[in-house]
């Protein structure tokens, strides 16, 4: 597993004096922060009296994303949910179609499929990463299958080489849910650029954020013209703004998917600081892993095991307790010490809507059991209490 920055600043360490002072401090699970020019840019957007979509900062975010990822078209959206919905529309999904995805994921991935009338087919994940099991995905393919949607959980890339080969072999589209994986890479390629379409989240819980936002990377040039239309409520308004037509009109289905300029202004400040944000998070991610390695070696917990040919972005750090009961006791013990930790996720196939709208294919060998014992630890830019949190976890297992 590679890291984004081999030279890691000492942000996550505390001196003994700092540790004593912070001993009773509350540590939230997440804390959105101002890192660069966000406030200044928002002020400029307000002063320009252009706060809806399509303004200066919306265009700047689009340009930044297009250049950073080297894609034909990058569209800032109001959320990753919006990006996923646009992707589903561009694939022309409909009743009778099936889309394969991991059951361990957020409902937006499945919702985008369900809204078209298609069926999400849930499959198992691999325990080392909690990413989709490529073998399980291929076994789920039927004559109705149209696409595979891997989720790069926690910023660790899924096995895109195997998934790309499977998709090509069966003539399926590959859409990356890269909500967690902004700036993560797989064999030197950035997540979001390896499928026909890639979807990012800039929700406040993400490493790079704007309160709520997202982006769609259109990697297949043939999909770009229609993507612009779907983004703009099904109209060719963007073509009109560029002066390519003398009026704009309704062309296709779509919705208000574009990102407004206020959030785009905030996002641009984050994008410009994104390398710095990511390096700091990776430092904390590695500090957690190093500090908890002895517990993992002793078999007390399991830790993420990213493949050697990828880089992570420090989006999420998780551990797995022995079972759900131990997981709950650990969360309670950390809460008692002022540290907020959470579980993640309820498997989609076991949810009410998952049973109603989708189905699970194959054996549930990992998803349900591991989801029930997974704990997410605090992670945000500026976190400086990793040592304390690691110590609290060590104390918990020593007492147990």
VEXGUTOR-967946 format. One record per residue (C-alpha): residue in three letters; chain; x, y, z. Coordinates in Angstrom, 1 decimal. Layout:
N
(site Ala A (X Y Z));
...
END
This chain:
400
(site Unk A (0.0 0.0 0.0));
(site Unk A (1.4 3.4 -1.0));
(site Unk A (0.8 6.6 0.8));
(site Unk A (0.1 10.0 -0.8));
(site Unk A (2.9 11.7 1.0));
(site Unk A (6.0 9.8 2.3));
(site Unk A (7.2 12.8 4.2));
(site Unk A (4.6 13.1 7.0));
(site Unk A (4.3 16.2 9.2));
(site Unk A (4.2 15.5 12.9));
(site Unk A (0.6 16.8 13.2));
(site Unk A (-0.9 13.8 14.9));
(site Unk A (1.6 13.5 17.8));
(site Unk A (1.1 15.2 21.2));
(site Unk A (3.7 15.9 23.9));
(site Unk A (2.9 14.5 27.3));
(site Unk A (1.9 18.0 28.5));
(site Unk A (-0.4 18.4 25.6));
(site Unk A (-1.9 15.0 26.3));
(site Unk A (-2.6 15.9 29.9));
(site Unk A (-4.2 19.2 28.9));
(site Unk A (-6.3 17.5 26.2));
(site Unk A (-7.2 14.5 28.4));
(site Unk A (-10.7 15.6 29.0));
(site Unk A (-11.2 17.3 25.6));
(site Unk A (-14.1 16.2 23.5));
(site Unk A (-13.1 14.7 20.2));
(site Unk A (-15.9 14.9 17.5));
(site Unk A (-16.1 12.2 14.9));
(site Unk A (-15.8 14.9 12.2));
(site Unk A (-15.1 18.6 12.1));
(site Unk A (-15.3 20.6 8.8));
(site Unk A (-12.7 23.2 8.6));
(site Unk A (-11.5 26.3 6.8));
(site Unk A (-8.1 25.4 5.4));
(site Unk A (-7.5 27.9 2.5));
(site Unk A (-9.3 30.7 0.8));
(site Unk A (-12.8 29.4 1.3));
(site Unk A (-14.2 32.4 3.3));
(site Unk A (-12.6 35.0 1.0));
(site Unk A (-14.0 33.2 -2.1));
(site Unk A (-17.5 33.0 -0.6));
(site Unk A (-17.3 36.8 0.1));
(site Unk A (-16.3 37.4 -3.5));
(site Unk A (-19.3 35.4 -4.7));
(site Unk A (-21.6 37.3 -2.6));
(site Unk A (-20.1 40.6 -3.7));
(site Unk A (-20.6 39.6 -7.3));
(site Unk A (-24.3 39.1 -6.8));
(site Unk A (-24.0 35.8 -8.6));
(site Unk A (-24.8 32.9 -6.3));
(site Unk A (-26.7 30.4 -8.4));
(site Unk A (-25.1 27.7 -10.7));
(site Unk A (-22.9 28.7 -13.6));
(site Unk A (-21.0 31.5 -12.0));
(site Unk A (-17.3 32.3 -11.8));
(site Unk A (-16.6 29.8 -9.0));
(site Unk A (-18.7 27.0 -10.6));
(site Unk A (-16.6 27.4 -13.7));
(site Unk A (-13.4 27.5 -11.8));
(site Unk A (-14.2 24.3 -9.9));
(site Unk A (-15.1 22.6 -13.2));
(site Unk A (-11.8 23.7 -14.7));
(site Unk A (-9.8 22.6 -11.6));
(site Unk A (-11.4 19.2 -11.6));
(site Unk A (-10.9 18.7 -15.4));
(site Unk A (-7.3 19.6 -15.2));
(site Unk A (-6.5 17.7 -12.0));
(site Unk A (-8.1 14.5 -13.3));
(site Unk A (-7.4 14.9 -17.0));
(site Unk A (-10.9 14.0 -18.1));
(site Unk A (-13.0 15.2 -21.1));
(site Unk A (-15.7 16.8 -18.8));
(site Unk A (-16.0 17.4 -15.0));
(site Unk A (-19.3 18.7 -13.7));
(site Unk A (-19.7 20.1 -10.2));
(site Unk A (-23.0 18.9 -8.8));
(site Unk A (-25.1 19.6 -5.8));
(site Unk A (-24.2 16.2 -4.3));
(site Unk A (-22.7 12.9 -5.1));
(site Unk A (-26.3 11.6 -5.1));
(site Unk A (-26.9 14.0 -8.0));
(site Unk A (-23.8 12.7 -9.8));
(site Unk A (-25.0 9.1 -9.4));
(site Unk A (-28.4 10.0 -10.7));
(site Unk A (-27.0 11.7 -13.8));
(site Unk A (-24.8 8.6 -14.3));
(site Unk A (-27.9 6.3 -14.2));
(site Unk A (-29.7 8.5 -16.7));
(site Unk A (-26.7 8.5 -19.1));
(site Unk A (-26.7 4.7 -19.0));
(site Unk A (-30.4 4.7 -20.1));
(site Unk A (-31.3 2.3 -17.2));
(site Unk A (-34.9 1.2 -17.0));
(site Unk A (-37.3 -1.5 -15.7));
(site Unk A (-35.8 -5.0 -16.2));
(site Unk A (-32.2 -3.8 -16.1));
(site Unk A (-29.9 -4.8 -13.3));
(site Unk A (-26.9 -3.0 -11.8));
(site Unk A (-24.4 -4.9 -9.6));
(site Unk A (-23.0 -3.1 -6.5));
(site Unk A (-21.7 -4.0 -3.0));
(site Unk A (-24.3 -4.3 -0.3));
(site Unk A (-21.9 -2.5 2.1));
(site Unk A (-22.5 1.1 1.0));
(site Unk A (-24.6 4.2 1.3));
(site Unk A (-28.2 4.2 0.0));
(site Unk A (-27.5 6.9 -2.6));
(site Unk A (-25.7 4.4 -4.8));
(site Unk A (-28.8 2.1 -4.9));
(site Unk A (-31.3 4.9 -5.0));
(site Unk A (-29.9 6.3 -8.3));
(site Unk A (-30.6 2.9 -9.9));
(site Unk A (-34.0 2.4 -8.3));
(site Unk A (-35.2 5.8 -9.5));
(site Unk A (-34.8 4.6 -13.1));
(site Unk A (-36.9 1.5 -12.4));
(site Unk A (-33.8 -0.8 -12.6));
(site Unk A (-32.9 -3.3 -9.9));
(site Unk A (-29.8 -3.1 -7.7));
(site Unk A (-28.2 -6.5 -7.3));
(site Unk A (-26.1 -6.5 -4.1));
(site Unk A (-23.0 -8.7 -3.7));
(site Unk A (-20.5 -9.4 -1.0));
(site Unk A (-17.3 -7.5 -0.2));
(site Unk A (-13.7 -8.4 0.6));
(site Unk A (-12.8 -8.2 4.3));
(site Unk A (-9.4 -6.5 3.9));
(site Unk A (-10.9 -3.4 2.2));
(site Unk A (-14.7 -3.7 2.5));
(site Unk A (-14.8 -3.1 -1.2));
(site Unk A (-16.8 -5.2 -3.7));
(site Unk A (-15.6 -8.7 -4.3));
(site Unk A (-14.9 -8.9 -8.1));
(site Unk A (-15.6 -12.7 -8.1));
(site Unk A (-19.0 -12.1 -6.5));
(site Unk A (-19.7 -9.4 -9.0));
(site Unk A (-19.0 -11.6 -12.0));
(site Unk A (-21.1 -14.4 -10.5));
(site Unk A (-24.0 -12.1 -10.3));
(site Unk A (-24.0 -11.1 -14.0));
(site Unk A (-27.1 -12.1 -15.9));
(site Unk A (-28.6 -11.3 -19.3));
(site Unk A (-30.2 -8.3 -17.6));
(site Unk A (-27.0 -6.8 -16.2));
(site Unk A (-26.1 -3.4 -17.5));
(site Unk A (-23.4 -2.0 -15.2));
(site Unk A (-21.1 -2.6 -12.2));
(site Unk A (-20.8 0.2 -9.6));
(site Unk A (-17.8 -0.4 -7.3));
(site Unk A (-17.6 1.8 -4.1));
(site Unk A (-14.1 2.8 -3.1));
(site Unk A (-14.9 2.5 0.6));
(site Unk A (-12.9 4.6 3.0));
(site Unk A (-10.7 6.0 0.2));
(site Unk A (-9.2 2.6 -0.5));
(site Unk A (-9.6 1.8 -4.3));
(site Unk A (-11.5 -1.3 -5.3));
(site Unk A (-9.7 -3.8 -7.5));
(site Unk A (-10.3 -1.8 -10.7));
(site Unk A (-8.1 -4.1 -12.9));
(site Unk A (-10.3 -7.1 -12.3));
(site Unk A (-13.5 -5.1 -12.4));
(site Unk A (-12.5 -3.5 -15.7));
(site Unk A (-11.7 -6.8 -17.2));
(site Unk A (-15.0 -8.3 -16.0));
(site Unk A (-17.0 -5.3 -17.3));
(site Unk A (-15.3 -5.5 -20.7));
(site Unk A (-15.7 -9.3 -21.0));
(site Unk A (-19.5 -9.0 -20.4));
(site Unk A (-20.1 -5.7 -22.2));
(site Unk A (-21.1 -3.8 -19.0));
(site Unk A (-20.6 -0.2 -18.1));
(site Unk A (-18.4 0.6 -15.1));
(site Unk A (-19.4 3.5 -12.9));
(site Unk A (-17.2 4.5 -9.9));
(site Unk A (-18.8 5.6 -6.7));
(site Unk A (-15.7 7.5 -5.6));
(site Unk A (-17.5 9.5 -2.9));
(site Unk A (-14.8 8.5 -0.4));
(site Unk A (-11.8 8.4 -2.7));
(site Unk A (-11.0 11.9 -3.8));
(site Unk A (-7.2 11.8 -4.8));
(site Unk A (-6.8 8.1 -4.0));
(site Unk A (-5.1 6.2 -6.7));
(site Unk A (-5.0 2.6 -8.1));
(site Unk A (-1.8 1.8 -10.0));
(site Unk A (-1.1 5.4 -10.6));
(site Unk A (-4.6 6.3 -11.9));
(site Unk A (-6.9 8.5 -9.8));
(site Unk A (-10.2 7.0 -8.5));
(site Unk A (-13.1 8.4 -10.6));
(site Unk A (-11.2 8.2 -13.9));
(site Unk A (-11.2 4.4 -14.5));
(site Unk A (-14.8 3.8 -15.4));
(site Unk A (-17.0 5.5 -18.0));
(site Unk A (-18.2 7.8 -15.2));
(site Unk A (-16.9 8.7 -11.8));
(site Unk A (-18.8 10.3 -8.9));
(site Unk A (-17.4 12.3 -6.0));
(site Unk A (-18.9 13.7 -2.8));
(site Unk A (-18.0 17.0 -1.2));
(site Unk A (-20.3 16.6 1.8));
(site Unk A (-19.1 18.1 5.0));
(site Unk A (-18.1 14.6 6.3));
(site Unk A (-15.6 14.2 3.4));
(site Unk A (-12.0 15.2 3.3));
(site Unk A (-12.6 17.9 0.8));
(site Unk A (-16.0 19.5 1.2));
(site Unk A (-18.4 22.4 0.7));
(site Unk A (-21.2 21.5 3.1));
(site Unk A (-22.9 19.5 0.5));
(site Unk A (-21.7 19.0 -3.0));
(site Unk A (-20.3 16.6 -5.5));
(site Unk A (-18.9 16.1 -9.0));
(site Unk A (-19.4 13.9 -12.0));
(site Unk A (-16.3 12.9 -14.1));
(site Unk A (-17.4 12.1 -17.6));
(site Unk A (-14.6 9.9 -18.9));
(site Unk A (-16.3 8.7 -22.0));
(site Unk A (-16.4 11.6 -24.4));
(site Unk A (-19.5 10.3 -26.1));
(site Unk A (-21.5 10.9 -22.9));
(site Unk A (-20.3 14.5 -22.4));
(site Unk A (-22.9 16.4 -24.5));
(site Unk A (-25.9 14.6 -22.9));
(site Unk A (-24.3 14.9 -19.5));
(site Unk A (-24.4 18.7 -19.8));
(site Unk A (-28.1 18.6 -20.8));
(site Unk A (-29.1 16.3 -17.9));
(site Unk A (-27.2 18.6 -15.5));
(site Unk A (-29.2 21.6 -16.6));
(site Unk A (-32.7 20.3 -16.1));
(site Unk A (-32.7 18.5 -19.5));
(site Unk A (-32.0 21.7 -21.4));
(site Unk A (-29.2 22.8 -23.7));
(site Unk A (-28.7 25.9 -21.5));
(site Unk A (-24.9 25.4 -21.3));
(site Unk A (-24.7 25.3 -25.1));
(site Unk A (-26.7 28.5 -25.2));
(site Unk A (-24.4 30.2 -22.7));
(site Unk A (-21.4 29.3 -24.8));
(site Unk A (-23.1 31.0 -27.8));
(site Unk A (-23.4 27.8 -29.8));
(site Unk A (-27.2 28.2 -30.2));
(site Unk A (-29.4 31.4 -30.2));
(site Unk A (-31.9 30.0 -27.6));
(site Unk A (-32.1 27.0 -25.3));
(site Unk A (-34.9 24.5 -25.0));
(site Unk A (-36.0 21.3 -23.4));
(site Unk A (-34.0 18.4 -24.9));
(site Unk A (-34.0 15.5 -22.4));
(site Unk A (-34.9 14.4 -18.9));
(site Unk A (-32.8 16.1 -16.2));
(site Unk A (-33.0 18.0 -13.0));
(site Unk A (-31.4 20.9 -11.0));
(site Unk A (-28.2 19.0 -10.5));
(site Unk A (-25.7 21.8 -10.9));
(site Unk A (-23.7 23.2 -7.9));
(site Unk A (-24.5 26.8 -6.9));
(site Unk A (-21.8 29.4 -6.8));
(site Unk A (-21.8 29.9 -3.0));
(site Unk A (-20.9 26.3 -2.4));
(site Unk A (-18.6 26.3 -5.4));
(site Unk A (-16.7 29.3 -3.9));
(site Unk A (-16.1 27.3 -0.7));
(site Unk A (-15.2 24.2 -2.7));
(site Unk A (-12.6 26.0 -4.8));
(site Unk A (-10.8 27.0 -1.6));
(site Unk A (-10.8 23.4 -0.5));
(site Unk A (-9.7 22.1 -3.9));
(site Unk A (-6.7 24.4 -4.0));
(site Unk A (-5.7 23.1 -0.5));
(site Unk A (-6.6 19.5 -1.3));
(site Unk A (-3.1 18.1 -1.4));
(site Unk A (-2.3 19.7 2.0));
(site Unk A (-5.6 18.4 3.4));
(site Unk A (-4.9 14.9 2.1));
(site Unk A (-1.4 14.7 3.4));
(site Unk A (-2.5 15.7 6.9));
(site Unk A (-5.3 13.1 6.9));
(site Unk A (-2.9 10.4 5.6));
(site Unk A (-0.5 11.3 8.4));
(site Unk A (-3.3 10.6 10.9));
(site Unk A (-4.4 7.5 9.1));
(site Unk A (-0.9 6.0 9.2));
(site Unk A (-0.6 7.1 12.9));
(site Unk A (-3.7 5.1 13.7));
(site Unk A (-2.5 2.1 11.9));
(site Unk A (0.9 2.1 13.4));
(site Unk A (-0.5 2.7 16.9));
(site Unk A (-3.0 -0.2 16.6));
(site Unk A (-0.7 -2.6 14.8));
(site Unk A (0.2 -4.6 17.9));
(site Unk A (-3.5 -5.2 18.7));
(site Unk A (-4.0 -6.4 15.2));
(site Unk A (-1.0 -8.7 15.3));
(site Unk A (-2.4 -10.2 18.5));
(site Unk A (-5.7 -10.9 16.8));
(site Unk A (-7.7 -8.6 19.0));
(site Unk A (-8.8 -6.3 16.1));
(site Unk A (-8.7 -6.2 12.3));
(site Unk A (-7.4 -3.2 10.4));
(site Unk A (-7.7 -2.1 6.8));
(site Unk A (-5.2 -3.7 4.4));
(site Unk A (-5.0 -1.6 1.3));
(site Unk A (-3.4 -3.2 -1.7));
(site Unk A (0.3 -2.4 -2.3));
(site Unk A (-0.4 -0.8 -5.7));
(site Unk A (-2.7 1.9 -4.4));
(site Unk A (-2.5 5.1 -2.4));
(site Unk A (-5.1 6.1 0.2));
(site Unk A (-6.4 9.5 1.0));
(site Unk A (-7.0 9.2 4.7));
(site Unk A (-10.8 9.5 4.3));
(site Unk A (-11.8 6.9 6.9));
(site Unk A (-9.9 4.9 9.5));
(site Unk A (-11.8 1.8 10.7));
(site Unk A (-11.1 -1.2 12.9));
(site Unk A (-13.1 -4.3 13.4));
(site Unk A (-13.8 -5.7 16.9));
(site Unk A (-14.5 -9.4 17.6));
(site Unk A (-18.3 -9.0 17.2));
(site Unk A (-21.1 -6.5 17.4));
(site Unk A (-21.3 -6.6 21.2));
(site Unk A (-17.6 -5.8 21.6));
(site Unk A (-18.0 -3.1 19.0));
(site Unk A (-20.8 -1.4 21.0));
(site Unk A (-18.8 -1.6 24.2));
(site Unk A (-15.8 0.0 22.5));
(site Unk A (-17.9 2.8 21.1));
(site Unk A (-19.4 3.4 24.6));
(site Unk A (-16.0 3.4 26.2));
(site Unk A (-14.7 5.9 23.8));
(site Unk A (-17.8 8.1 24.3));
(site Unk A (-17.3 8.0 28.0));
(site Unk A (-13.8 9.5 27.4));
(site Unk A (-15.2 12.2 25.2));
(site Unk A (-14.3 10.6 21.9));
(site Unk A (-17.0 10.1 19.3));
(site Unk A (-16.8 7.0 17.1));
(site Unk A (-19.5 5.5 14.9));
(site Unk A (-20.4 2.3 13.1));
(site Unk A (-20.8 2.1 9.3));
(site Unk A (-23.0 0.9 7.4));
(site Unk A (-26.2 -1.1 7.7));
(site Unk A (-25.9 -3.4 4.7));
(site Unk A (-28.2 -2.3 1.9));
(site Unk A (-29.7 -5.7 1.2));
(site Unk A (-30.9 -6.0 4.8));
(site Unk A (-32.6 -2.6 4.9));
(site Unk A (-36.4 -2.2 4.2));
(site Unk A (-35.8 -0.5 0.9));
(site Unk A (-33.1 -3.0 -0.1));
(site Unk A (-35.4 -5.9 0.3));
(site Unk A (-38.2 -4.0 -1.5));
(site Unk A (-36.2 -2.8 -4.5));
(site Unk A (-33.2 -5.0 -4.8));
(site Unk A (-31.8 -8.5 -4.2));
(site Unk A (-28.7 -10.1 -2.9));
(site Unk A (-26.8 -12.5 -5.0));
(site Unk A (-24.5 -15.2 -3.7));
(site Unk A (-23.2 -15.8 -0.2));
(site Unk A (-23.2 -13.1 2.5));
(site Unk A (-19.9 -14.3 3.8));
(site Unk A (-18.4 -11.0 4.9));
(site Unk A (-20.9 -8.1 4.5));
(site Unk A (-23.3 -8.5 7.4));
(site Unk A (-20.8 -10.0 9.9));
(site Unk A (-18.1 -7.4 9.3));
(site Unk A (-20.5 -4.5 9.1));
(site Unk A (-21.8 -5.5 12.6));
(site Unk A (-18.3 -5.2 14.1));
(site Unk A (-16.8 -2.2 12.3));
(site Unk A (-15.9 1.0 14.1));
(site Unk A (-15.0 4.3 12.4));
(site Unk A (-12.6 6.5 14.4));
(site Unk A (-12.4 10.3 14.4));
(site Unk A (-10.8 11.7 11.3));
(site Unk A (-10.6 15.4 10.2));
(site Unk A (-8.1 18.0 9.2));
(site Unk A (-6.4 19.3 12.3));
(site Unk A (-7.0 16.2 14.4));
(site Unk A (-4.1 16.1 17.0));
(site Unk A (-5.3 13.4 19.4));
(site Unk A (-4.6 10.2 17.6));
(site Unk A (-2.2 9.1 20.3));
(site Unk A (-4.8 9.6 23.0));
(site Unk A (-7.4 7.7 21.0));
(site Unk A (-5.0 4.8 20.3));
(site Unk A (-4.2 4.7 24.1));
(site Unk A (-7.9 4.6 25.0));
(site Unk A (-8.4 1.7 22.6));
(site Unk A (-5.4 -0.1 24.0));
(site Unk A (-6.8 0.4 27.6));
(site Unk A (-10.2 -1.0 26.5));
(site Unk A (-8.7 -4.2 25.2));
(site Unk A (-6.3 -4.5 28.1));
(site Unk A (-9.2 -4.3 30.5));
(site Unk A (-11.3 -6.8 28.4));
END
